């Protein structure tokens, strides 16, 4: 079965490949800043849907299973996407350190053959270490937190600053495999059909 990942995220691609799925990657170029939705889960699912639909509409040949995802960090009810600059990333880390937030990843799967689509959000609680100002400044200087929702990674340099998780680890990387399997089941697509 042809699978298309509507995301430029190398972490999402690695996650799918490790799960036996070899997707095509077609980046949606949806402008995330154009969506003004306060609720983190609603925002994440809406962005995932917009990305999947945009890519699905432009496919040739059109038959594919298109996966769209978008992640935000829910910190005190505020949706935090990618930081706008280094100062924003550092300020976020000073706010997050020693606390917990919820990484929310919206998922949307479009089956272009049937015209059906489903979407949902996965939520994983992330506990952050009480990092020092020097550690924050050094981390931000690497550039890594500028590229990701919530200004941290768990599968990169930022992993040392995460003390624990409650929920799906894959979701924090950017794509929940259990949720994706469930969404495929709702479309009557058996998970093993996606394996290469």
N, C-alpha and C positions, 0 to 999 in steps of 0.2 A: 504494500500500500504506500502510495506517495504521501510523505509527510513534509510539511513546510513549517518552519519556525519563523514567525514574524518578529524577530528580535535580533539585534546585533550583539547580544550578550554572549561572550565566550563561555561564561559559567553555565548558562542555560544549555548551550550546545554541548558542553562537556557532560552535563548531567544526563541529557538524552542519550548521548553516545555510550555512556557507562551503563545505561539501562537497555542497551541493545537496539537503539533507534538511531538511524542515520538520516537526519532531515536535510532538506535543502534549506538554505538560509536566505530569506528575502526580507530586507529591512523595510519597515512600513513608512518611516519618515513622518509619522503623525506628530504634530506639534503638541507636546504634553502641556505646555504652559497655557494653551487655549482652553483647557478644561478647568473650570472653577467650581469644584465640588468639595464641600467641607468634610464629609464623612470619609475616613480613610478607606474603608472597604468598598464603598460606592465608587470612589475615585479610581481605585485600583482595577475594579472590574470594568468600569466604563472605558478606561484607557486600554485595557487588554482587548475588549470588544472592538474598539475603534481600530486598533492595530491589525487584528485578525481580519476584520471585514475589509479594510483597505487593501491588504495583500491578496485576499481571496478574490476581490473584484478585478484584480489585474492579472490573474494567472492565465497562462497559455502553455499547454492545454489546461483547461479549467478544473479537471478532477483532482482533488487533493483533500487531505485533512490538514487544515491550517490551525496552528497553535499560536495564540497571542498571549503575552504575559506583561504585567507591569507591577512593580513593587513600590511600596511606600512604608515608612516607619511611622507607626501610630505612637506618638509620645504625648501623653496627657490629652488625647483626643485630637491632636493636630497631625495632619498628614505631612510628613517630611519626605520629599523626593530627593533628587540629587542636589547637593549644595550649589549655590550660584558661583561661589568662589572660595578661595582658601580661608578667608576670614569667616565666612559663613560655616564652613566645615569645622573650624576650630571652635567657634561659638557653640555649635551643636554638641561637640564632644564635651565641652565644659558643662553643658546642661545634662548630657546623658550619663556621664561617669558616675559609677556607684549606684546606678538606678536600673530600671527595667523598662523596656518598650516592647511593642508588638510589631513584628515584621509582617506586613500584609501583602500577599501577592495575589493579584487578580489574574484569573485564567479565563480564556475564551477559546473554544474549539469550534471551528466551522467545518462541516462536512459539505464541500461544494457539490458533491455528486447528488446528495439528497436535498440540499438547501437548508438543512437543519443546523442549528447552533445552540450551544449551551455555555454557561459561564458561572463561575463561583469564585469565592476568595478563600484562601488558606491563611490561617493566622498562627504565628509561632511567637511565644514570649522569649525575649532575648535579655539576658542579664549581663550588664556591662561592668567591667572592672573599675576600681577607683584609680584611674590612670592619672599620672602627674601632668602638669602643664608642659614639662619638657617632652614627655612621651607624646602628648597631643601634637605639639609643634613639630616633632620629628615625623610623626605619622602623616600629618597634613602635607609636610614638605615632600613626601614621596609621590604625591599626586593621586594615590589610590582612592582616598575617600571622596575625591571630586567626581569620580566616574560612576558612583553607585548610590542607590536609594539609602537614606539614613546615614550616609557618610561612613559606612563601614562594610567590610567583607568578613566572612567567617572562613573562607577558603583561601585567604591571602594574608597579607601582613597584619590585618586587623583581627585575625583569629585569636591572637594572644590577649586581646582586650575584651574578649567575650568569655565570661566565667561559666555560663550555662544556658541551656535552652529548655523550653517546655513546648513540645510539639515536634513537627516534622523538620528535620535538619535540612532536607533538600529545599524546602520552602524558603529558608533563609538564603540559600545560594541563588534562588530566583525562580524555581519551578518545583511545585510539589508533585512528585511522582504518584503518590496515592490519590490525590485529587484528580490529576490528569487521567489516571486509570478509571476513576469513577465517572468522569465526564464522558470518556469514550464509551463506557458501558451504557450511559444514558442515550447515546447515539447508536446503540446496538453494534458497536465495534469492539470485538474482543481484543484485549491488550496484546496477546501474542501475535496478532496480525501486523502489529507495528514493528516487530523485531526484524532486523535485517537478515 
